[in-house]
């Protein structure tokens, strides 16, 4: 299935990519988002406690929290049920 991604797929991509600490810019580029939309999505995920923002060596980084694991697991399970394959995302 190709085409426009759902909001849940975008959240999954952001959270999967940010398992390792990432900058806002790297998330925007890797997840193919514009900065305004990325700010909205990241803000939502931070509000849910799924992403954490912190500073390290003069960089502001974002990292997926353990609280996101149930969402990531549920999304993957649902995706497998619907499409008989895992979600696609080039990491």
Secondary structure, DSSP 8 states (H G I E B T S, - for coil): --SS--HHHHHHHHHHHTTS-B-HHHHHHHTT--HHHHHHHHHHHHHTTSEEEEEETTEEEEEE-GGGHHHHHHHHHHHHHHHSS------
